[in-house]
């Protein structure tokens, strides 16, 4: 996991490990790492046994950034996942009543090795008027940041949810050179947006497998050493 600086003037970029704002590791595969986007804009990696949240002074303890709040979403992906060798990953049973499914036949045919890209957009509640439904579920068309018209499959929140914003997701295939498989790369939204020498920069959080950058610290949230009275405390 890492915080990397993104240059919005570039379509593709390679960031040396030494240039990472922060990088950490978490080795417990059973921890079920998740990307959390809080209403106030705090975006972080969290999950069972993972150091996350804020410290007493308000600083972010784990791998996270202060990004856009949910009541002011941006027209860029809220998160994306790139995966290679997906057939090698474990298949899990669906545990939620509302899911979206993608078929391999929906993807553009590729010549040679390829990877899949899942992009998810967070849409404000008033965009519900653009949703259409058919026998395949809910969907909506948007203009992708690259200018193409993109059809999203829609995931709606429960009716009793305070926030009625919703997710739109799309899956595509892209050509890829040979590399490790299975492998994945997850990215979240950026924060700390600034302009330096005419370039728009932002810091985003990323998670990758297998590890591509040397870790500077561990994100394992282990109990502190027990005090003399035998009670345990955690680093809240």
N, C-alpha and C positions, 0 to 999 in steps of 0.2 A: 504494500500500500504506500502511496506517495502523494505529496502535494507538488504539482508541477506548474510552471508558468507557461501559459498558452499565448502564442502570438496570432491574433486574429487576422493578420495580413497574409498568413500562409495557409494554403489548403492542406498541406502535409508538413510535418516537422518531426525531427529526431532530437530528443532532449537528453544530453549526457547525464549519467547518474549523479555526477558531481554537482550539476546545476539544480538538482531537486531542492525545493524549499524545505521539505521534510520527507523522510521515508521510514517505514516501520514494517514489522512482520507479525504475523499471527499464524501459528502452526497447528492449531486445533481445528481439524477439518469438520468435526462434529459441532463446532460453535455456530455454524450457519450464519456466516457474515451477511449483513444486510446494509443497504444504503438508505439512510433516513434523511428525509427532508422535512424539517419542522416548520410550522406556520410562520415563525419569525424570520425564516431564511437560513437558519443553521442547517448545514448539510454535513453529514458525518457518516463514517462507517461505524456500525454498532452491532450488537448481538450478545448472546450469552458468553460471558467471560472476556469481553472486549472492552478495553479502556475507552470511554466516551464521555460526552457531556461537557459541562463547563466547570472550571475551578472557582474558588471563592472570589477571585478578582475578575471573573467573567471570561478569562482566556479559555480556549478550547483545549481539552486535555488529550484527545486522541488525534486521529487524522480527520480534519474537518475544515470548512471555510464558512464564512458568513456570505451567503448568496442572496438571491431574490426571495422575498416573502411570498407566500402562496396567494395573497390577495393582489399581487402585482407580478404575474408570471411573464416570462419572456417568450418570444417566438422562436426559440431554439430548443433542441432536445433537452428535457429535464435530466435524462441519463441515457447512456447507450452501452450496449454489450457487444463485443466482437468475439466470436468463438471459432475455433478451428478444430476439426476432428470431433464434431459434436456427437457422432455415433459412439464414441468411446466414453462419454459421460454416463453416469448412473441415471436411470429413468425413475422418476418419482411419481407416485399416484397423485392425482389431483385432489386437493383437500378443500377447495373452495367451490361454491356453487356457480360463481360467475367467472368464467375463464375465456380466453381467446385461443383459438387454434390456428396454426399455419400449416399448410400442406407444401410439400416439396415442389409440387407442380405449380405453385404460385410464384416461385422464384425464377428469375431469368436464367436460362442455361448458360453455363460457363465452360470455356475451353481450358482444361488444365486445372490445377489446384485452386480452390476457392475457400473463402470463409463466409460466415453469415454475420449480418449486422442487425441487431435489434435496436430501434430507436423509439423512445417514448417521450411524448409531449404532454405537459400539464396544461389543461385548458380551463379557463374560468367558467363559472356556472352559466353565464348568459350565452355561452357558445352552444348550449344544448339545442338551440333552434336550428343549428346547422347539421344535427345528427339525422341520419336516415336509417331505417331498419328494414331488413328483409329476412329471408329464411336462414341466412348465414349470421344473423346478429346485427349489432349496431355498427355503423361506420360513418366516417366523415372525411371530406376532402379538404386539404390545406395546401398552401404554397410552401414548399420546403425552402430553407434558407439558401439552397443552391439554385432556386428558381423553378424547379420541377413541381408538377402537381402530384401530390402524394395522398394516397388513400389510407386512412388510419382505421384500425379496428378499435372500438371504444369500450372502455371499462368504466362503468358508472358506480358511484358510491352507494351505500345503503341509504334508504329514504330518511332514516333518523340521524344521519351524519350531519354535524353542524356545518361543515363545508361541503358544498355540492359541486365543487370543481371536479373534473374527471380526467382520466388518462386516455390518450390515443396512442396506439403502438403500431409500428410497421416493421416488417422483416424484409431484408434484401440480401442478395449474394453479391460478393465482389471478388475479383481475381486476386490470388495471393501466391507469392513465391513459397517454395518449400520451407517448412519450419516445424517446430515441435508440435506434436499433437498427442493428447488433447491440450488445448491452451485456450485461455480467455483473457479479455481485457475489458474492464468496466470503467466507465468514466462518469462523473457527475457534473453538475453545473459549476460555473466559476464564480469567484468573488474577488474582492480587492481590484476591481477594474480601474485601470489608469492608462494614461497616454504617455509614452516615453519616446522621445525623438520621433514623434509623428506616428508611432506604432501603438495600436490598442492592445494591451496586455491584460491577462486575468489569471488568477491562481485557481486551479481545479484539483479535485481529488480523484485518484485513480487506484484501481486494484488490479493485479495481474497474476496469472499462474501459467507456467512456472515463474518463479521469481526472476526479475530482470535487472533489479537494482540491489546493491548491498544495503541491508537494513542498518539504521543507526540506533534503533531501539525496538523493544518488544511492546506490543499492545495487549499482552495478556494481563488481565485484571486479577491478580493473585492477592490473597489476604496478606496483610502485613504480619510481621513476626508477633506471635502471641505475647501480650504483656504478662506480668507476674500473676495477675488475678485470673488468668486463663481465658479471658474474653478475647474475641477477635474483632478487628476493625478493618474496614476497607478504605482505600484512598478516595473518599468522596470529594 
